[in-house]
Amino acid sequence: MTHYHSKPVSQDGWVDWNSQEDAIWHDLVSRQLNVIQNRACEAYLQGLRLLDLPLDRVPQLPEINRVLASTTGWQVEPVPALIDFDRFFALLGSKRFPVATFLRTRDEFDYLQEPDFFHEIFGHCAMLTNASFASFTEHYGRLGQAATPKQRAYLARLYWFTVEFGLVKEQGQTKIYGGGILSSPAETLYALEEPSVIRETFDLQTVFRTPYRIDIMQPKYFVIDGLAHLFQLSQRDLIAQADLARQSGLLPPLFEPKEATHAE
């Protein structure tokens, strides 16, 4: 459960952000712009230039939608702070990216578990201007709609290690395209520069079988060989691959359980 609630959205798609939220947005974006240079992939940086996000105020949904519509035909869709998987997959499958219309508070400026407006807009929307990424995300949504709950658990790992925490090779260097990294200054540095991190060449079966936790820095990231790899993935029978991974079972986690239990 979340203590955040999305702000109302007018019929024209506008949110009444206040001056305090404008200031938080300014500080979040300014800080992250300094970190992502030379670390984000070129497709993300190009998308960010296209979005031309304001610094002095929180952007409005119609401003984002005009850019997405003109590049890949996507739109952002305002949603409550939390939505169920059925709606999540249905939105992605119809080229609509869910965006909760709330912004983190100063108390949780560095990190919060819920995806807020900054995470969704700054972290993800730039990549949605890229045809390969957008096509993969749409295909992923349609797969999720047709999948069983058990299959969805494996698909969730694919989304986690690509859309949220994916790395990509670009001209011989490792760059970031995952929105979960690109909206976090600490993880942007950690994902590329922490010596203990495992940066493994993307293998679909390994991705499907790798456990993750949402509340820690990732111990392992997967590196694709160019964003065209995502489009190629969308041409594969991913449900059959998820079923194969399920038969093989999960790999041992590379992290401690969230809550250690001890026998009395």
N, C-alpha and C positions, 0 to 999 in steps of 0.2 A: 504494500500500500504506500501511497505517496501523500505527503502533506501539501503538495503543490496542486493548484487548480488552474486550468487554462482560462485565460481572459476571454471575455465575449468578443465575437467577431461580427462586424456589421454585415449587412447584405452585400455591400461592395467589397468585403474582404479586409476591412481595416480594423486594426486593434488600437485601443486607446492606451498606448504606452505612456507612462508618466516620466517626469524628469529624472527620477531616481533610476528607473530602468534604462533610460537613455544613457545615463552616466555609466551604469554597469556594462551595457553593451559596448560603449566606447572603450572602456578599460580592457574588457575581454578581447576585443578585436585588435586593439593596438598591441597588446602583449603578444598575442599569437602571431600577428603579422611579422613580428621581429624574429620569431622562432622558426617559422616554416620556410623562410627563404633558404634556398639551396638544399632543402630537405623534402619538400613536397614535390610530387611528380609534375611534369610540365602541363599535363591535361588539367590538373587541379588548378594550377596557377593561371592557366588560360581561362578556365571557367570563372575564377575569382575576378579576373579582369573584366569579363563579360558581365558579371553580376554587378560590378561597381558598387559594392555595399557602402552605404553611408557610415561615417565614423561618429558623427555627432548625434545620431539618433538610431533607434531600432528600425530596421527596414520594414516595410509593409508587404504583405503577401502578394498583392497585385504587381508590385515592382519585381518580385522574384519570378512570378508567373510569366510576365512578358518575356523575360530572357529565356526561361526554360521552353516556353511555347515556340519561340523562334529558332531554337537550336535542335531539340530532340522531341518536342511535343509533350513534354511532361508538365505537370502542375504540382504545386504543394497544396495539401488539404489540411485545414485546421482540424485538430482532434482534441479530445480531453487528454489529461496528463497520461493516462494509461488506456490502451485499447486491447481487445482480445485478438488472438491470432487470426480468426476468421476475417475480421475487418482489415487487419494488417496485410494479409496476403491479397485480399480483394482489391485494396487500394493500389498496391504495387502492380498487380496484374492488369490494372486499368491505367497505368502510367500516372498515378497520383501518389505523391510521397507524403506520408503523415507527418505533420508538424504540430507539436503541442505548443499552444500560445501562452507559455509562461517562461519567465527568465529567472535563473537562480538568484538567490540573495547573496549579499556580501559575506554572510556566514559560511556559505558553501561556494565561495568564489573559485577555489582551486579544483574542487571535485564534488560531483553529486552523482548518485547512481541513476537517477531518472534522466532521460534525454530531453533537455530543455531546448528553447528556441535557438540559442546560440549553437548548441551541438548540431541540431538538424540543419540550420541554415548555413552556418560557417563551415561545419564539418562535412556535410553531404551534398549540398545543392550545387557547388561548383563542379563536382564530378558528374552530376546529372546532365551537364551540357555536353558530355562526351558520348558519342554514339555507341561505342562498345560497352561502356559501363551502363548506360541507360538501357540498352537492349538486354543485357544480362539481368539487371534488376527487375525489369518487366517479366522476363521469362521465369525468374525465381518466384515472383508473386503468383504466377499461374500454376507453377508446380506445387506451391504450398496450398493452393486452393483445392487441388485434387488429392493431396497426400493424406495419409492416415495420421493420427496423433503420434504414433511411434516413428513414422517416416519424417514427420515435421521436426522431431528432436534431432535427427541427423542433418536435416536441411538447415537447422538453426546454426549448426557448427560451420557449415559452408558460408553462411551469411556473416557470421562472426569473424571468420578468418579472411574474408575478402572485403565486403562492403564496410565493415567496422574496423578491422585491424589488418588490412592487407598492405603488403609491400610489393614493389615492382622494380624490375631491372630496367634502367634507362641509360643508354650509352655507357654501359659497363658499371654504372653506379646504382646502389640501392636507394630507392626513393619511396615516399609514402603516398598511398592513395586512399587508405581507410579513414573514414570520418571519425571513428573513435580515437584515433591517434591525432589527427589533424586538429581536433578541437581541444586537445590537452597539451599544454606546454611541457609538462613533465614527461609524458609518454612520447611526445615527438622526439625529445632528446634520447630518452631511454631506448626506444625501439631501434634507433640507428647506431647509438654510441655505447650502450651498456655492454661491457665485455662478456658478461655471463649469459646474455640472451642467445637463444638458439634462433638463427635465421635460416630456415630450411627451404629448399626448392619445393615449390608447390606440387603435391601429389594428392589427387582427389581422395583416394581411399584413406590416406593418413589424416587428411583434414576431417573427413567424416568421423574418424575414430578418436580424434583428439579432444579430451575434456578441456573445459575452460571455466574460469570464474570471472564474474563481471566486476568484482570489487578489488582487484589487485592489478598491478602491472603484469602484462602477459609474459610468461617465461619463454614462450615460443611464438614466432611469427612465420608466415609462409610467403615466399617470394615468387610472384609470377613473372614470366618472361615477356613483358609487354602487355598492354591492356587488351590487345586482340585476343589474348589467351582467355579473357572472360567471355568474349563472344563465342570462341570455340567451345568453351565449357557448356554454354547454353545449347549447343547442337548435340550434346551427348544425352544419353538416357540417364538422367541424374537420379530418378526414382529407383531404377534398377541398381544403380551404383550404391544408393543409400541402403537398399535391402541387402546388398552384398556386404557392406560395412557392418550392418546389424548382425549378420551371421558370424562375422569375424569377432565382434565384440570391441569394447572400448580399449584404448591403450592406457597404460598406467598414468595417472595424473602427475604433472610436474610441480604440484603445489600441495600445501597442507589443506586438509578439510577446513571449511569455514569455521565450524565449531567442533573442536576436539571433544570426544566423549570418553569418559573414564569409568571403568568398572568400580562399583562401590567395594 
